[in-house]
Amino acid sequence: MRILPTVPVYDANGNFAGPQGRADLNGQAINPVGILKTETSTSNAYRGIANLSGEYDITSYLQFKTVIGTEAGYNYDNYYMPKYQWGNTEQTETTQTGSSTYEVLTIWDNTLSFNKYMGEHTINALAGTAFQNYTKRWLSGTATGRASDQTTELDNALEAHAVNGNRYDWAVMSYLGRVNYGYDDRYNLTASLRVDGSSKFGPKNRYGWFPSFSGA
């Protein structure tokens, strides 16, 4: 939309064309077909998910269950643009940016269930924990200049312009419990409590308590 409509895609020699004359009148728009066919932009992503669970009957009315899961991912992105001169638009040095990221999410849930029938009385109870941990790391670098277009790794660049890297972590620890009492299949009382703690909050406000009660 910004390039002059008088600029063709290719010039008379079959090379990519660009605006001529005063550079301040060309809208600073670069031949979009030339960019599309000249630049190299690749992204590779890998992701895996695994879950493992187990149950054990301690007694006929008491059961234990545990679930462990993880999700891991890795990304690598690479952008490379060689030198070019299309009309009066010119890039005098090659430009390259590479970045890599990996992330891992781990969960571990444990529950203990109690189910007991005593005549007209019924008691169902559950207690457990839920844990989540997330980690992310990333690195990126940008460099210009190249002794040869046949060597397109960051190590082959003549000048490094930026190197960035950081990390991001969080964890959540939760405790939960619920008791349900029923009488004569007519009256029910339920009480539950969930306590969630997150590393995203400060030590003095890390945990939240969420109780509930109901009857029918």
LOGUTOR-732156 format. One record per residue (C-alpha): chain; x, y, z. Coordinates in steps of 0.2 Angstrom, whole numbers, always signed. Layout:
LOGUTOR-732156
R	A	X	Y	Z
...
end
This chain:
LOGUTOR-732156
R	A	+0	+0	+0
R	A	+14	+12	+3
R	A	+25	+8	-12
R	A	+24	+19	-27
R	A	+13	+11	-41
R	A	+26	+17	-54
R	A	+39	+5	-47
R	A	+39	-12	-55
R	A	+43	-29	-47
R	A	+58	-32	-58
R	A	+69	-20	-68
R	A	+75	-22	-86
R	A	+89	-34	-81
R	A	+77	-46	-71
R	A	+83	-39	-54
R	A	+72	-33	-41
R	A	+67	-15	-44
R	A	+65	+0	-32
R	A	+61	+18	-33
R	A	+72	+30	-42
R	A	+75	+49	-40
R	A	+73	+57	-23
R	A	+73	+45	-9
R	A	+62	+56	+2
R	A	+48	+54	-11
R	A	+47	+35	-11
R	A	+38	+33	+5
R	A	+52	+22	+12
R	A	+43	+7	+5
R	A	+54	-8	+0
R	A	+50	-20	-14
R	A	+38	-32	-5
R	A	+41	-46	-18
R	A	+60	-44	-16
R	A	+59	-45	+3
R	A	+48	-61	+2
R	A	+60	-70	-10
R	A	+76	-64	-3
R	A	+75	-65	+16
R	A	+76	-81	+26
R	A	+64	-83	+41
R	A	+62	-100	+49
R	A	+54	-106	+65
R	A	+55	-123	+72
R	A	+45	-128	+87
R	A	+45	-145	+96
R	A	+32	-149	+110
R	A	+30	-165	+121
R	A	+16	-169	+134
R	A	+17	-184	+146
R	A	+6	-189	+160
R	A	+7	-203	+173
R	A	-6	-208	+186
R	A	-8	-221	+199
R	A	-22	-226	+211
R	A	-21	-237	+227
R	A	-35	-244	+238
R	A	-29	-242	+256
R	A	-45	-250	+262
R	A	-62	-253	+255
R	A	-67	-235	+259
R	A	-50	-226	+258
R	A	-41	-223	+241
R	A	-26	-213	+236
R	A	-22	-206	+219
R	A	-8	-197	+212
R	A	-5	-189	+195
R	A	+11	-182	+188
R	A	+12	-173	+171
R	A	+24	-162	+161
R	A	+23	-152	+146
R	A	+40	-146	+137
R	A	+43	-135	+122
R	A	+58	-129	+112
R	A	+58	-115	+99
R	A	+71	-109	+87
R	A	+69	-94	+76
R	A	+81	-87	+63
R	A	+80	-72	+52
R	A	+93	-68	+39
R	A	+93	-54	+26
R	A	+108	-52	+14
R	A	+114	-36	+6
R	A	+104	-28	-8
R	A	+101	-12	-18
R	A	+85	-10	-27
R	A	+84	+7	-35
R	A	+88	+20	-21
R	A	+84	+8	-7
R	A	+99	-1	-1
R	A	+105	-12	+13
R	A	+124	-11	+14
R	A	+126	-25	+27
R	A	+118	-42	+30
R	A	+107	-43	+45
R	A	+103	-59	+56
R	A	+93	-62	+71
R	A	+93	-79	+80
R	A	+83	-84	+96
R	A	+79	-99	+106
R	A	+67	-103	+119
R	A	+63	-118	+130
R	A	+49	-120	+143
R	A	+43	-134	+155
R	A	+27	-135	+165
R	A	+26	-148	+178
R	A	+11	-153	+188
R	A	+9	-165	+203
R	A	-8	-169	+211
R	A	-12	-180	+225
R	A	-29	-184	+233
R	A	-35	-195	+247
R	A	-53	-200	+246
R	A	-64	-207	+260
R	A	-82	-215	+256
R	A	-91	-223	+270
R	A	-109	-229	+272
R	A	-115	-232	+289
R	A	-134	-236	+289
R	A	-143	-220	+285
R	A	-127	-210	+286
R	A	-116	-206	+272
R	A	-99	-198	+273
R	A	-88	-193	+258
R	A	-72	-184	+261
R	A	-57	-178	+250
R	A	-41	-171	+254
R	A	-27	-167	+243
R	A	-13	-156	+236
R	A	-10	-148	+219
R	A	+7	-142	+213
R	A	+12	-133	+197
R	A	+29	-126	+192
R	A	+33	-117	+176
R	A	+50	-112	+169
R	A	+55	-102	+153
R	A	+72	-97	+147
R	A	+76	-88	+131
R	A	+91	-81	+122
R	A	+93	-70	+106
R	A	+106	-61	+96
R	A	+107	-49	+82
R	A	+122	-46	+71
R	A	+127	-38	+54
R	A	+140	-40	+41
R	A	+145	-56	+33
R	A	+161	-62	+25
R	A	+151	-73	+13
R	A	+133	-77	+11
R	A	+137	-95	+11
R	A	+141	-94	+30
R	A	+124	-89	+38
R	A	+127	-92	+57
R	A	+128	-79	+70
R	A	+147	-83	+73
R	A	+151	-79	+55
R	A	+144	-61	+57
R	A	+157	-46	+58
R	A	+148	-36	+71
R	A	+136	-41	+85
R	A	+123	-28	+89
R	A	+113	-35	+103
R	A	+113	-51	+114
R	A	+97	-53	+125
R	A	+92	-67	+137
R	A	+81	-69	+152
R	A	+71	-81	+162
R	A	+53	-83	+169
R	A	+47	-94	+183
R	A	+32	-96	+194
R	A	+25	-110	+205
R	A	+8	-113	+213
R	A	+5	-124	+228
R	A	-13	-128	+233
R	A	-21	-138	+247
R	A	-39	-143	+246
R	A	-52	-153	+256
R	A	-70	-157	+256
R	A	-82	-166	+267
R	A	-100	-171	+262
R	A	-112	-178	+275
R	A	-129	-186	+270
R	A	-143	-193	+280
R	A	-157	-204	+275
R	A	-154	-199	+256
R	A	-163	-183	+260
R	A	-152	-171	+270
R	A	-135	-165	+264
R	A	-121	-154	+271
R	A	-105	-150	+262
R	A	-90	-140	+268
R	A	-75	-137	+257
R	A	-59	-127	+259
R	A	-46	-123	+246
R	A	-29	-114	+249
R	A	-19	-107	+235
R	A	-2	-100	+236
R	A	+7	-92	+221
R	A	+25	-86	+219
R	A	+18	-72	+209
R	A	+13	-63	+225
R	A	+24	-57	+239
R	A	+27	-67	+255
R	A	+15	-58	+265
R	A	+1	-61	+253
R	A	+5	-77	+245
R	A	-9	-88	+250
R	A	-28	-86	+248
R	A	-41	-95	+258
R	A	-57	-100	+249
R	A	-70	-109	+260
R	A	-88	-114	+256
R	A	-103	-122	+264
R	A	-119	-128	+258
R	A	-134	-138	+263
R	A	-149	-146	+255
end
